[in-house]
Amino acid sequence: MSLAKLTASALAIAAVSATAAAARDNVQVAGSSTVLPYASIVAEAFGENFDFPTPVVESGGSSAGLKRFCEGVGENTIDIANASRAIREKEIKACAEAGVTDIIEVRIGYDGIVFASQIDGPAFTAFEPTDWFNALSPKVLKDGELVDNPYTMWSDFNADLPAVEINAFIPGTKHGTREVFEEKVLAVGCEETGAMEAMMAAGMSEDDAEDACIAVRTDGLSVDIDGDYTETLARIDSNPEGVGVFGLAFYENNTDKLKVATMSGVAPSTETISTGEYPVSRPLFFYIKKAHIGVIPGLKDYAEFFVSDAIAGPNGPLAQYGLVADPELAETQQKVADEVTMGN
Amino acid sequence: MTDANATQPGAGRPARSSSLLQLDERTRRRNASEARFRLYGMAAVGIGLAFLVMLLVAILSNGLGAFQQTAFHLKIELKQDVLDPNGNRDIDEIKDAKTFAYSPLIREAVLRQIEAYGIDTPLSEAPVEGFSSPLDNLFSSGARSTLRDRVIANPDLIGQTVDFRILASSRVDGYLKGRVDRESIARDKNLDTVHLDLVDALHEQGAVEKEFNWDFITGPDASDARPEQAGMGVAMLGSFFMMLVVLGFSLPIGVAASIYLEEFAPRNRFTDLIEVNISNLAAVPSIVFGILGLAVFIQFAHLPQSAPLVGGLVLTLMTLPTIIISTRASLQSVPPSIRDAALGVGASKMQSVFHHVLPLAMPGILTGTIIGLAQALGETAPLLLIGMVGYIASNYPGGVAEGFLAPNSAMPAQIYEWAKRADPAFYERAWGGIIILLGFLMTMNIIAIILRRRFERRW
């Protein structure tokens, strides 16, 4: 009994004292783990260059970050949510219900998704979306018929690829990267091989066919990686025949261990991604609560600093780390300066 | 057998098989099995030791590099027209020159050094002005803020040429440490072999040196772009504040609970149930406490996320059973005669406990507490759930209150964080962090052993 009482009262005291001390003077950011390295580079430079304290940047995923962002307005909610995808209608609605109505959307640049294998491994040098669809989908089109995926080697469906077992490491479903991979690679491959047409001809509705297109085989030839790219790299290290999906920034920091393959004939690089030639890329965003500007010191300065040429421009530290600079950065700068909210 | 042999008729005095000097079959077998058992035991110990040695070798060989850091020693001219164009030494105007303005100054200093030593390198043609230059890859991007901080602290330096120690970039650092070789640099986009030739030449002249890395022990963590600057210092403070919370809560609660259970509580089903539960709690996986902490402290009580206070509270829950069990054991080991004697001369129950039993049990209690704390110090799993990872611990807490409430990391969480990051240089830091953490754990365990040796009484 005494244990329970003591604990309860101790916790109560702790809780009260904690809420009393909540006033804060630093910008708080949470969200996507893809944006985290960029945001922390900016936060660090911001702390060095301004008299404001260094912003606190946490990760946890785009969805988790936006959920915290939409909890409401006030000092004990975060000011900025980082996201590796655009905010969804549902989330905007949830935000509005909690009183977060004025949201400024800031696109900071693009992130490319690359397909890489061990540097001394088999020659995976060129992929097409169809290759990945044929390798990963549970149902493929063979001789005009939809069949359970019979392929176990890359060379089974494309003689140009090495004759090794399919051994793919793709991001797990909780990653924003997976969504892009499904949309820009699997779905495209599905359409190009004609499997989607065959599915619809077999009586599936369009939505069902789309879902079936991005399904991934479960017989062990494709492995979902729920951890970070470090884990994918470790798997590739121990599997000379493995092929993994990485972010461009991660690949650029590990070019001594990985070799990258082209997609649809285009090699991934900051240039090909910014021009849109390389097909598998996605924009990165952060979202600001307009109600916090002027209340939390340094919030607007941080946002402006983030999108300034010196930081997010093609020669800034973010580009050096692997972010693909946004060709329309000037518009974004203007948008932040004028505090233009979404829907306006 | 012996008897049977002895009574055999007609054998005269048979060579008795059970002589002390001559072993019979059965004794030999028994001895052999004992010898075998000893061998197994030694093999088991040997395997254990071999693993320990392997572990230590792996940790030391991977981690010792983190305690050294390569730095350039450059004479940098702090040009007035760049840093204070109006020349009035107004601190606000000096602050207007952001860190980017300092890049050309560093590049220029490197070029001057190349010229002074007469080094032949294609990099001597590298541009000085502009956003980026191939020379930037040599030094840390944190170098600019080293300069700027010093200038802002002491504006009189403007216009002078000052000696600076600036950190080398992680690739250059890795090259001098042997972590990065020329073959891998050839495939690396961040550095070329031209840079390495220049580093070799500068190293010969003594302008680039490996030095002991104090910043790794005391410095804050850094972002992904500058692994060379990352340190354990802030995470260490986070761990320190967490341990204060653990000590402040778990010692009084644990000791009070065990004294009550051991000395005052009636023996009935309810107290039995509590006892069984405490023993079971000690074996509950720590991640369970993490998710409990997330639900109770953060989602229900709305304590700040990533705060050492919450981490400390979660670890308190985890440490309590350990402390209660060890405290009860040491209370039990005080002989009943002490209590009887105290009660016999008229002391109350409470007096007998606090004046006689508790002081005698104290060494055992402290030992248990220190071991519990050491366990809590190395615990990562519960911290993952309350947001103490995925966060760059770059701010020193401004005071005691902030120390408890401001977001921070903890040593094991910091190690986990480094092991996750993309740049291979962080990997070395992670191993180095393990060395620091092990140092702390060893110190705490040694203190526990010394306390036990010195103050424990045997009856």
Interface residues (C-beta under 8 A of the other chain):
Chain A: S2 L3 L6 T7 A10 L11 A14 A15 A18 T19 A21 A22 N26 S33 L36 P37 S40 I41 A43 E44 A45 G47 E48 N49 D51 P53 T54 V56 V57 E58 S59 G60 N76 I119 G227 D228 Y229 T230 A249 F250 E252 N253 N254 T255 D256 A310 G313 N315 G316 P317 Q320 Y321
Chain B: K95 K98 T99 F100 G130 F131 S132 S141 R144 S145 R148 D149 V180 S184 I185 R187 D188 K189 N190 A222 S223 D224 A225 R226 F249 P252 I253 A256 A257 Y260 V296 F297 A301 H302 L303 P304 Q305 S306 A307 L309 L313 G387 G390 Y391 I392 S394 N395 A401 L405 P407 A419 K420 R421 A422 D423 P424
